[in-house]
């Protein structure tokens, strides 16, 4: 059974940083793509960042230059380093891999 568990969300002031972590069980990262999405209440889930099986990284324009996606394949762990946070970065963040999704972690950025 595949399970993805996110952590690291919380309350931070605008301009601050957070690091999200996603640990996978029953699923091997190596050679596969993983990503982060986010969803605000009443809105569609939106793409944030992806790291391909070969390591290439892709970012949404809204987070480019501020967020960094990385992973430790040996530990089946995905990270999202978020810097220079803005209030619009507030929603629930989800990690995903091969069609599997975590339960989400809430990020709240205060002004």
Backbone bond lengths (Angstrom), bond angles and torsions (degrees), N, CA, C in turn:
res aa  C-N    CA-C-N  psi(-1)  N-CA   C-N-CA  omega(-1)  CA-C   N-CA-C  phi
1 X - - - 1.461 - - 1.523 109.01 -
2 X 1.344 115.52 128.13 1.455 120.59 -179.90 1.518 110.10 -83.51
3 X 1.308 115.88 135.33 1.458 120.82 176.74 1.525 108.92 -140.06
4 X 1.314 115.35 131.06 1.459 122.42 175.25 1.521 107.30 -118.48
5 X 1.313 117.09 128.07 1.459 121.17 -176.58 1.520 109.27 -126.19
6 X 1.339 115.38 116.91 1.456 120.99 179.11 1.523 110.09 -91.31
7 X 1.312 114.64 153.69 1.466 121.43 173.79 1.524 108.26 -155.85
8 X 1.310 115.95 170.12 1.457 120.89 175.76 1.507 114.93 104.42
9 X 1.323 117.00 -6.32 1.452 119.21 177.32 1.512 111.18 -70.82
10 X 1.319 115.38 170.35 1.455 119.34 179.43 1.504 110.97 163.83
11 X 1.317 114.49 -166.66 1.458 122.22 -179.21 1.524 109.14 -100.70
12 X 1.322 115.81 130.13 1.459 120.56 -179.52 1.521 108.43 -144.27
13 X 1.309 116.35 151.00 1.458 119.99 177.58 1.529 110.08 -78.94
14 X 1.312 115.31 153.47 1.456 120.55 176.14 1.530 109.35 -54.62
15 X 1.331 114.89 136.14 1.450 120.70 -176.48 1.512 113.85 93.84
16 X 1.312 116.17 -11.76 1.454 120.99 -178.25 1.518 112.40 -84.34
17 X 1.328 114.86 -173.00 1.462 121.56 -176.22 1.519 111.08 -132.05
18 X 1.313 114.88 152.09 1.455 122.61 171.42 1.520 108.09 -142.96
19 X 1.314 115.49 153.94 1.458 120.63 174.68 1.521 109.01 -123.83
20 X 1.310 116.01 116.52 1.453 121.19 178.01 1.523 109.91 -91.13
21 X 1.319 115.00 145.52 1.461 121.66 179.70 1.523 109.25 -127.98
22 X 1.310 116.66 141.45 1.463 121.97 176.41 1.521 107.67 -131.96
23 X 1.308 115.67 117.36 1.466 121.14 179.88 1.514 108.91 -105.77
24 X 1.322 116.06 129.71 1.457 121.09 -178.33 1.523 111.02 -106.99
25 X 1.310 115.16 143.08 1.463 121.24 171.48 1.516 108.09 -129.39
26 X 1.325 116.00 146.72 1.454 120.10 -177.49 1.518 113.55 71.64
27 X 1.320 115.85 17.05 1.466 120.66 -175.10 1.511 108.05 -152.97
28 X 1.320 116.16 127.86 1.449 120.35 -178.36 1.519 110.46 -98.30
29 X 1.337 117.33 127.89 1.449 122.17 -178.19 1.526 112.79 -72.01
30 X 1.298 116.03 -35.00 1.464 119.71 -166.70 1.509 111.96 -55.22
31 X 1.354 115.35 127.13 1.454 121.07 176.52 1.514 115.15 80.35
32 X 1.307 117.87 4.72 1.462 121.01 -177.53 1.524 109.79 -123.14
33 X 1.320 115.62 159.91 1.454 121.05 177.97 1.518 110.69 -88.94
34 X 1.328 114.45 145.07 1.466 120.98 172.68 1.534 108.52 -133.58
35 X 1.296 115.62 159.00 1.456 117.62 -178.08 1.509 113.41 -153.61
36 X 1.313 112.71 174.16 1.467 122.06 175.38 1.526 108.47 -123.64
37 X 1.319 114.98 137.67 1.456 123.47 173.05 1.522 107.18 -126.62
38 X 1.321 115.35 166.75 1.458 119.19 174.90 1.522 108.89 -143.80
39 X 1.327 114.37 155.75 1.456 120.12 -177.04 1.514 110.35 -146.28
40 X 1.326 114.74 123.10 1.456 121.41 175.22 1.522 109.01 -91.86
41 X 1.328 118.77 156.07 1.465 121.27 179.34 1.524 111.40 -55.38
42 X 1.324 116.43 130.51 1.457 121.18 177.41 1.508 114.94 78.06
43 X 1.327 116.91 3.99 1.462 120.24 -178.93 1.519 110.31 -120.83
44 X 1.329 114.82 162.05 1.456 119.71 177.67 1.522 110.78 -73.66
45 X 1.326 115.12 152.86 1.447 119.92 175.43 1.527 108.16 -66.40
46 X 1.329 116.86 136.10 1.456 119.65 -176.72 1.523 110.63 -124.51
47 X 1.307 114.27 149.24 1.454 122.66 179.60 1.522 110.66 -68.30
48 X 1.338 115.85 139.54 1.456 120.94 176.63 1.526 110.04 -115.92
49 X 1.330 117.05 -55.18 1.459 120.49 -176.29 1.512 109.52 -160.80
50 X 1.332 114.89 155.20 1.456 121.18 178.17 1.523 109.14 -142.27
51 X 1.321 115.14 145.31 1.458 120.91 171.62 1.518 106.94 -122.39
52 X 1.328 116.03 120.62 1.463 121.39 -175.90 1.523 111.07 -74.78
53 X 1.331 114.24 168.20 1.452 118.59 179.30 1.515 112.32 -56.23
54 X 1.335 116.37 -35.84 1.452 120.98 -179.95 1.513 113.97 -84.55
55 X 1.338 116.97 -4.89 1.458 121.13 175.66 1.517 115.34 106.16
56 X 1.328 118.39 -6.23 1.465 119.79 179.31 1.530 109.49 -66.50
57 X 1.310 115.29 140.03 1.467 121.00 -176.87 1.525 110.87 -112.05
58 X 1.314 115.94 139.97 1.456 122.71 177.02 1.511 108.33 -129.51
59 X 1.331 116.35 140.32 1.466 121.60 -177.62 1.516 111.12 -130.61
60 X 1.315 115.19 148.54 1.449 120.08 168.98 1.527 108.81 -66.97
61 X 1.320 116.23 147.87 1.465 120.05 -179.04 1.528 111.63 -56.89
62 X 1.323 116.38 -34.56 1.457 120.59 -174.97 1.530 112.91 -66.41
63 X 1.331 117.56 -20.67 1.465 119.91 -175.92 1.518 112.64 -117.96
64 X 1.315 117.34 -4.88 1.454 121.67 -176.73 1.524 110.35 -58.59
65 X 1.320 115.18 133.22 1.460 119.95 -179.52 1.512 113.83 87.50
66 X 1.335 117.80 -13.11 1.468 121.09 -179.43 1.531 111.78 -115.43
67 X 1.322 117.25 -32.56 1.465 122.49 -177.62 1.522 109.74 -108.21
68 X 1.323 115.79 148.16 1.459 121.82 176.05 1.519 109.64 -134.43
69 X 1.321 115.37 125.14 1.466 120.75 176.94 1.522 108.76 -97.87
70 X 1.316 115.55 139.62 1.462 120.09 177.94 1.525 108.37 -152.29
71 X 1.314 116.43 172.48 1.459 119.39 179.06 1.514 110.33 -153.87
72 X 1.302 113.94 158.28 1.454 122.70 171.75 1.532 104.96 -118.51
73 X 1.315 116.83 96.06 1.466 120.44 -174.63 1.520 111.71 -63.85
74 X 1.310 116.76 -32.59 1.464 119.95 -179.76 1.523 111.25 -63.39
75 X 1.337 116.12 -28.74 1.463 120.77 -179.26 1.529 111.60 -107.44
76 X 1.337 116.96 7.09 1.472 121.08 -179.09 1.523 111.17 49.20
77 X 1.318 115.17 48.01 1.457 121.53 -176.84 1.516 110.26 -126.39
78 X 1.311 115.48 134.27 1.459 123.81 179.97 1.510 108.27 -113.97
79 X 1.327 116.87 142.56 1.464 121.76 -178.56 1.526 110.39 -125.53
80 X 1.310 114.57 154.67 1.458 121.06 169.35 1.523 107.32 -138.11
81 X 1.318 116.30 106.80 1.462 121.59 176.22 1.520 107.56 -86.94
82 X 1.328 116.51 121.19 1.457 121.24 -176.93 1.518 108.72 -116.88
83 X 1.314 116.49 117.48 1.460 122.93 178.93 1.515 110.27 -116.36
84 X 1.312 115.40 164.02 1.473 121.26 177.84 1.521 110.92 49.72
85 X 1.320 115.80 48.29 1.461 120.57 -175.41 1.522 112.53 -64.51
86 X 1.323 114.21 144.81 1.458 121.90 179.83 1.523 108.96 -119.15
87 X 1.322 118.68 159.08 1.468 120.48 178.05 1.525 112.88 -55.26
88 X 1.309 117.71 -32.41 1.474 120.36 -179.92 1.527 113.12 -73.51
89 X 1.321 117.72 -5.96 1.465 121.68 175.16 1.512 111.83 -85.94
90 X 1.313 117.15 9.65 1.456 124.19 -168.56 1.526 118.76 -65.52
91 X 1.382 122.13 -29.15 1.476 118.35 -164.64 1.533 117.53 -64.69
92 X 1.328 114.98 -172.31 1.453 122.53 176.75 1.523 108.20 -77.13
93 X 1.334 116.05 134.55 1.452 122.25 -178.84 1.522 109.93 -106.67
94 X 1.336 115.25 135.39 1.462 122.08 -178.32 1.520 109.54 -123.12
95 X 1.310 116.58 139.62 1.463 119.21 170.66 1.526 108.37 -99.27
96 X 1.305 114.61 154.36 1.455 120.18 -177.30 1.515 110.15 -147.04
97 X 1.338 114.70 150.53 1.446 121.34 176.45 1.518 108.89 -161.07
98 X 1.327 116.16 125.45 1.471 122.28 177.75 1.527 112.44 51.63
99 X 1.305 116.19 41.80 1.447 120.96 176.35 1.513 115.52 83.09
100 X 1.324 116.88 -1.13 1.459 121.21 177.68 1.530 109.87 -96.23
101 X 1.325 116.18 147.88 1.461 121.20 -177.64 1.517 110.75 -129.88
102 X 1.333 114.55 147.32 1.450 119.37 171.95 1.518 110.38 -83.75
103 X 1.326 115.87 -177.64 1.464 120.97 -177.03 1.520 112.01 -88.20
104 X 1.301 117.30 -11.56 1.458 121.44 176.76 1.509 113.35 97.36
105 X 1.321 115.06 153.83 1.453 122.00 174.58 1.524 108.03 -136.19
106 X 1.327 115.90 134.00 1.458 121.18 -173.90 1.520 110.83 -83.49
107 X 1.312 114.93 132.40 1.463 121.76 172.67 1.518 107.58 -117.15
108 X 1.309 116.79 129.71 1.460 121.28 177.93 1.515 108.39 -126.65
109 X 1.323 115.49 121.13 1.460 121.27 179.73 1.524 108.23 -109.71
110 X 1.305 115.98 118.33 1.464 120.58 -178.30 1.522 110.48 -96.11
111 X 1.319 114.43 153.44 1.472 119.23 178.76 1.511 110.51 -87.71
